[in-house]
Amino acid sequence: MAKFQQLLITLFCILLLLPSSVFGECTCDNEDEVEDKSQALKYKIVGFVAILLASALGVCIPLLGRTVPALRPEKDIFFLIKAFAAGVILSTGFIHVLPDAFENLTSPCLNESPWQDFPFTGFVAMMSAIGTLMVDSFATSYYKNSQSDKVQQEIGDSEKEGEQEGPLHVHTHTTHGHSHGSATLLLNSATSDLMRHRVITQVLELGIVVHSVIIGISVGASMNPETIKPLVGALTFHQFFEGMGLGGCITQAKFKSKAVAIMSIFFSLTTPVGIVIGLAISSGYSESSPTALIVQGVFDSASAGILIYMALVDLLGADFMSERMQNNGMLQIGANVALLLGAGLMTLLAKWA
């Protein structure tokens, strides 16, 4: 967990420094864009507060399962909330992030070669999804094996202690051996599931952080009130729903309170901090400069690949194919409706953002 936090901070610092690389570049801005700095600033301030509160509220709702029994992971309502949030994340990847990446990396502001000659957006998204699969697989395997060795060692020590008690306890020891075997299987299964949830949560937050900061910078750097106004409303709902998906994963991962607080705060601050960065560099930053287009396009493509993989494989695939879902027809119907509702509402927001 500590290494993951360091990775997040490093990535965040890189995203903070990237905007400085586009100052002074030639751009192909739309000269007809109406600018009103004072009015735009008002919308940015409103957006900062609204998005911060919506993000915090969204990520905290699933975490209330610790105090509200109805929201605990073993309850059906939790499955429905998670399916809804997975639909939101899936739609975010396909409808919001990926099209923006295509638009940036195929912009006429970029040189025809190589940007118009090769589908970089699809390639980066594909490699990002494959990379996520590899990290998912290797991390789970490593942790599972390390925990299994630890459990075997503990059982071996326990058996040695039993042998030292003498021959009068042979029957009892044999019985305990069977008990240890069953306990080992159960513990390994529980440990494997817990590790999967922790890997899923960390990789998902990584994908969300990348595109959230980029979105925030875009809002903060814009000087057009007519562009910012609908974006603020759409992003408020966007961050709220996305927070619910991340909060559900954090709940299942059963992190310690400190880690839960850090991950929740980090998610809540990403877009608002992006707005502040965009506001600070708005005088010299242009979204249509070649470097800005390439950086945003590549990061959006990578983020889309992560989000699409996580939504389909780790969130939806794992739950929808689980024994609990397969044996409960009403839960299946409810989860499918929640999935379509989440994806549909998030898709509708694409009209404004």
Secondary structure as a PSIPRED ss2 file (coil, helix, strand):
# PSIPRED VFORMAT (PSIPRED V4.0)

   1 M C   1.000  0.000  0.000
   2 A H   0.000  1.000  0.000
   3 K H   0.000  1.000  0.000
   4 F H   0.000  1.000  0.000
   5 Q H   0.000  1.000  0.000
   6 Q H   0.000  1.000  0.000
   7 L H   0.000  1.000  0.000
   8 L H   0.000  1.000  0.000
   9 I H   0.000  1.000  0.000
  10 T H   0.000  1.000  0.000
  11 L H   0.000  1.000  0.000
  12 F H   0.000  1.000  0.000
  13 C H   0.000  1.000  0.000
  14 I H   0.000  1.000  0.000
  15 L H   0.000  1.000  0.000
  16 L H   0.000  1.000  0.000
  17 L H   0.000  1.000  0.000
  18 L H   0.000  1.000  0.000
  19 P H   0.000  1.000  0.000
  20 S H   0.000  1.000  0.000
  21 S H   0.000  1.000  0.000
  22 V H   0.000  1.000  0.000
  23 F C   1.000  0.000  0.000
  24 G C   1.000  0.000  0.000
  25 E C   1.000  0.000  0.000
  26 C C   1.000  0.000  0.000
  27 T C   1.000  0.000  0.000
  28 C C   1.000  0.000  0.000
  29 D C   1.000  0.000  0.000
  30 N C   1.000  0.000  0.000
  31 E C   1.000  0.000  0.000
  32 D C   1.000  0.000  0.000
  33 E C   1.000  0.000  0.000
  34 V C   1.000  0.000  0.000
  35 E C   1.000  0.000  0.000
  36 D C   1.000  0.000  0.000
  37 K H   0.000  1.000  0.000
  38 S H   0.000  1.000  0.000
  39 Q H   0.000  1.000  0.000
  40 A H   0.000  1.000  0.000
  41 L H   0.000  1.000  0.000
  42 K H   0.000  1.000  0.000
  43 Y H   0.000  1.000  0.000
  44 K H   0.000  1.000  0.000
  45 I H   0.000  1.000  0.000
  46 V H   0.000  1.000  0.000
  47 G H   0.000  1.000  0.000
  48 F H   0.000  1.000  0.000
  49 V H   0.000  1.000  0.000
  50 A H   0.000  1.000  0.000
  51 I H   0.000  1.000  0.000
  52 L H   0.000  1.000  0.000
  53 L H   0.000  1.000  0.000
  54 A H   0.000  1.000  0.000
  55 S H   0.000  1.000  0.000
  56 A H   0.000  1.000  0.000
  57 L H   0.000  1.000  0.000
  58 G H   0.000  1.000  0.000
  59 V H   0.000  1.000  0.000
  60 C H   0.000  1.000  0.000
  61 I H   0.000  1.000  0.000
  62 P H   0.000  1.000  0.000
  63 L H   0.000  1.000  0.000
  64 L H   0.000  1.000  0.000
  65 G H   0.000  1.000  0.000
  66 R H   0.000  1.000  0.000
  67 T C   1.000  0.000  0.000
  68 V C   1.000  0.000  0.000
  69 P H   0.000  1.000  0.000
  70 A H   0.000  1.000  0.000
  71 L H   0.000  1.000  0.000
  72 R C   1.000  0.000  0.000
  73 P C   1.000  0.000  0.000
  74 E C   1.000  0.000  0.000
  75 K C   1.000  0.000  0.000
  76 D H   0.000  1.000  0.000
  77 I H   0.000  1.000  0.000
  78 F H   0.000  1.000  0.000
  79 F H   0.000  1.000  0.000
  80 L H   0.000  1.000  0.000
  81 I H   0.000  1.000  0.000
  82 K H   0.000  1.000  0.000
  83 A H   0.000  1.000  0.000
  84 F H   0.000  1.000  0.000
  85 A H   0.000  1.000  0.000
  86 A H   0.000  1.000  0.000
  87 G H   0.000  1.000  0.000
  88 V H   0.000  1.000  0.000
  89 I H   0.000  1.000  0.000
  90 L H   0.000  1.000  0.000
  91 S H   0.000  1.000  0.000
  92 T H   0.000  1.000  0.000
  93 G H   0.000  1.000  0.000
  94 F H   0.000  1.000  0.000
  95 I H   0.000  1.000  0.000
  96 H H   0.000  1.000  0.000
  97 V H   0.000  1.000  0.000
  98 L H   0.000  1.000  0.000
  99 P H   0.000  1.000  0.000
 100 D H   0.000  1.000  0.000
 101 A H   0.000  1.000  0.000
 102 F H   0.000  1.000  0.000
 103 E H   0.000  1.000  0.000
 104 N H   0.000  1.000  0.000
 105 L H   0.000  1.000  0.000
 106 T C   1.000  0.000  0.000
 107 S C   1.000  0.000  0.000
 108 P C   1.000  0.000  0.000
 109 C C   1.000  0.000  0.000
 110 L C   1.000  0.000  0.000
 111 N C   1.000  0.000  0.000
 112 E H   0.000  1.000  0.000
 113 S H   0.000  1.000  0.000
 114 P H   0.000  1.000  0.000
 115 W H   0.000  1.000  0.000
 116 Q C   1.000  0.000  0.000
 117 D C   1.000  0.000  0.000
 118 F C   1.000  0.000  0.000
 119 P C   1.000  0.000  0.000
 120 F H   0.000  1.000  0.000
 121 T H   0.000  1.000  0.000
 122 G H   0.000  1.000  0.000
 123 F H   0.000  1.000  0.000
 124 V H   0.000  1.000  0.000
 125 A H   0.000  1.000  0.000
 126 M H   0.000  1.000  0.000
 127 M H   0.000  1.000  0.000
 128 S H   0.000  1.000  0.000
 129 A H   0.000  1.000  0.000
 130 I H   0.000  1.000  0.000
 131 G H   0.000  1.000  0.000
 132 T H   0.000  1.000  0.000
 133 L H   0.000  1.000  0.000
 134 M H   0.000  1.000  0.000
 135 V H   0.000  1.000  0.000
 136 D H   0.000  1.000  0.000
 137 S H   0.000  1.000  0.000
 138 F H   0.000  1.000  0.000
 139 A H   0.000  1.000  0.000
 140 T H   0.000  1.000  0.000
 141 S H   0.000  1.000  0.000
 142 Y H   0.000  1.000  0.000
 143 Y H   0.000  1.000  0.000
 144 K H   0.000  1.000  0.000
 145 N H   0.000  1.000  0.000
 146 S H   0.000  1.000  0.000
 147 Q H   0.000  1.000  0.000
 148 S H   0.000  1.000  0.000
 149 D H   0.000  1.000  0.000
 150 K H   0.000  1.000  0.000
 151 V H   0.000  1.000  0.000
 152 Q H   0.000  1.000  0.000
 153 Q H   0.000  1.000  0.000
 154 E H   0.000  1.000  0.000
 155 I H   0.000  1.000  0.000
 156 G H   0.000  1.000  0.000
 157 D H   0.000  1.000  0.000
 158 S H   0.000  1.000  0.000
 159 E H   0.000  1.000  0.000
 160 K H   0.000  1.000  0.000
 161 E H   0.000  1.000  0.000
 162 G H   0.000  1.000  0.000
 163 E H   0.000  1.000  0.000
 164 Q C   1.000  0.000  0.000
 165 E C   1.000  0.000  0.000
 166 G C   1.000  0.000  0.000
 167 P H   0.000  1.000  0.000
 168 L H   0.000  1.000  0.000
 169 H H   0.000  1.000  0.000
 170 V H   0.000  1.000  0.000
 171 H H   0.000  1.000  0.000
 172 T H   0.000  1.000  0.000
 173 H H   0.000  1.000  0.000
 174 T H   0.000  1.000  0.000
 175 T H   0.000  1.000  0.000
 176 H H   0.000  1.000  0.000
 177 G H   0.000  1.000  0.000
 178 H H   0.000  1.000  0.000
 179 S H   0.000  1.000  0.000
 180 H H   0.000  1.000  0.000
 181 G H   0.000  1.000  0.000
 182 S H   0.000  1.000  0.000
 183 A H   0.000  1.000  0.000
 184 T H   0.000  1.000  0.000
 185 L H   0.000  1.000  0.000
 186 L H   0.000  1.000  0.000
 187 L H   0.000  1.000  0.000
 188 N H   0.000  1.000  0.000
 189 S H   0.000  1.000  0.000
 190 A H   0.000  1.000  0.000
 191 T H   0.000  1.000  0.000
 192 S H   0.000  1.000  0.000
 193 D H   0.000  1.000  0.000
 194 L H   0.000  1.000  0.000
 195 M H   0.000  1.000  0.000
 196 R H   0.000  1.000  0.000
 197 H H   0.000  1.000  0.000
 198 R H   0.000  1.000  0.000
 199 V H   0.000  1.000  0.000
 200 I H   0.000  1.000  0.000
 201 T H   0.000  1.000  0.000
 202 Q H   0.000  1.000  0.000
 203 V H   0.000  1.000  0.000
 204 L H   0.000  1.000  0.000
 205 E H   0.000  1.000  0.000
 206 L H   0.000  1.000  0.000
 207 G H   0.000  1.000  0.000
 208 I H   0.000  1.000  0.000
 209 V H   0.000  1.000  0.000
 210 V H   0.000  1.000  0.000
 211 H H   0.000  1.000  0.000
 212 S H   0.000  1.000  0.000
 213 V H   0.000  1.000  0.000
 214 I H   0.000  1.000  0.000
 215 I H   0.000  1.000  0.000
 216 G H   0.000  1.000  0.000
 217 I H   0.000  1.000  0.000
 218 S H   0.000  1.000  0.000
 219 V H   0.000  1.000  0.000
 220 G H   0.000  1.000  0.000
 221 A H   0.000  1.000  0.000
 222 S C   1.000  0.000  0.000
 223 M C   1.000  0.000  0.000
 224 N C   1.000  0.000  0.000
 225 P H   0.000  1.000  0.000
 226 E H   0.000  1.000  0.000
 227 T H   0.000  1.000  0.000
 228 I H   0.000  1.000  0.000
 229 K H   0.000  1.000  0.000
 230 P H   0.000  1.000  0.000
 231 L H   0.000  1.000  0.000
 232 V H   0.000  1.000  0.000
 233 G H   0.000  1.000  0.000
 234 A H   0.000  1.000  0.000
 235 L H   0.000  1.000  0.000
 236 T H   0.000  1.000  0.000
 237 F H   0.000  1.000  0.000
 238 H H   0.000  1.000  0.000
 239 Q H   0.000  1.000  0.000
 240 F H   0.000  1.000  0.000
 241 F H   0.000  1.000  0.000
 242 E H   0.000  1.000  0.000
 243 G H   0.000  1.000  0.000
 244 M H   0.000  1.000  0.000
 245 G H   0.000  1.000  0.000
 246 L H   0.000  1.000  0.000
 247 G H   0.000  1.000  0.000
 248 G H   0.000  1.000  0.000
 249 C H   0.000  1.000  0.000
 250 I H   0.000  1.000  0.000
 251 T H   0.000  1.000  0.000
 252 Q H   0.000  1.000  0.000
 253 A H   0.000  1.000  0.000
 254 K C   1.000  0.000  0.000
 255 F C   1.000  0.000  0.000
 256 K C   1.000  0.000  0.000
 257 S H   0.000  1.000  0.000
 258 K H   0.000  1.000  0.000
 259 A H   0.000  1.000  0.000
 260 V H   0.000  1.000  0.000
 261 A H   0.000  1.000  0.000
 262 I H   0.000  1.000  0.000
 263 M H   0.000  1.000  0.000
 264 S H   0.000  1.000  0.000
 265 I H   0.000  1.000  0.000
 266 F H   0.000  1.000  0.000
 267 F H   0.000  1.000  0.000
 268 S H   0.000  1.000  0.000
 269 L H   0.000  1.000  0.000
 270 T H   0.000  1.000  0.000
 271 T H   0.000  1.000  0.000
 272 P H   0.000  1.000  0.000
 273 V H   0.000  1.000  0.000
 274 G H   0.000  1.000  0.000
 275 I H   0.000  1.000  0.000
 276 V H   0.000  1.000  0.000
 277 I H   0.000  1.000  0.000
 278 G H   0.000  1.000  0.000
 279 L H   0.000  1.000  0.000
 280 A H   0.000  1.000  0.000
 281 I H   0.000  1.000  0.000
 282 S C   1.000  0.000  0.000
 283 S C   1.000  0.000  0.000
 284 G C   1.000  0.000  0.000
 285 Y C   1.000  0.000  0.000
 286 S C   1.000  0.000  0.000
 287 E C   1.000  0.000  0.000
 288 S C   1.000  0.000  0.000
 289 S C   1.000  0.000  0.000
 290 P H   0.000  1.000  0.000
 291 T H   0.000  1.000  0.000
 292 A H   0.000  1.000  0.000
 293 L H   0.000  1.000  0.000
 294 I H   0.000  1.000  0.000
 295 V H   0.000  1.000  0.000
 296 Q H   0.000  1.000  0.000
 297 G H   0.000  1.000  0.000
 298 V H   0.000  1.000  0.000
 299 F H   0.000  1.000  0.000
 300 D H   0.000  1.000  0.000
 301 S H   0.000  1.000  0.000
 302 A H   0.000  1.000  0.000
 303 S H   0.000  1.000  0.000
 304 A H   0.000  1.000  0.000
 305 G H   0.000  1.000  0.000
 306 I H   0.000  1.000  0.000
 307 L H   0.000  1.000  0.000
 308 I H   0.000  1.000  0.000
 309 Y H   0.000  1.000  0.000
 310 M H   0.000  1.000  0.000
 311 A H   0.000  1.000  0.000
 312 L H   0.000  1.000  0.000
 313 V H   0.000  1.000  0.000
 314 D H   0.000  1.000  0.000
 315 L H   0.000  1.000  0.000
 316 L H   0.000  1.000  0.000
 317 G H   0.000  1.000  0.000
 318 A H   0.000  1.000  0.000
 319 D H   0.000  1.000  0.000
 320 F H   0.000  1.000  0.000
 321 M C   1.000  0.000  0.000
 322 S C   1.000  0.000  0.000
 323 E H   0.000  1.000  0.000
 324 R H   0.000  1.000  0.000
 325 M H   0.000  1.000  0.000
 326 Q H   0.000  1.000  0.000
 327 N C   1.000  0.000  0.000
 328 N C   1.000  0.000  0.000
 329 G H   0.000  1.000  0.000
 330 M H   0.000  1.000  0.000
 331 L H   0.000  1.000  0.000
 332 Q H   0.000  1.000  0.000
 333 I H   0.000  1.000  0.000
 334 G H   0.000  1.000  0.000
 335 A H   0.000  1.000  0.000
 336 N H   0.000  1.000  0.000
 337 V H   0.000  1.000  0.000
 338 A H   0.000  1.000  0.000
 339 L H   0.000  1.000  0.000
 340 L H   0.000  1.000  0.000
 341 L H   0.000  1.000  0.000
 342 G H   0.000  1.000  0.000
 343 A H   0.000  1.000  0.000
 344 G H   0.000  1.000  0.000
 345 L H   0.000  1.000  0.000
 346 M H   0.000  1.000  0.000
 347 T H   0.000  1.000  0.000
 348 L H   0.000  1.000  0.000
 349 L H   0.000  1.000  0.000
 350 A H   0.000  1.000  0.000
 351 K H   0.000  1.000  0.000
 352 W C   1.000  0.000  0.000
 353 A C   1.000  0.000  0.000
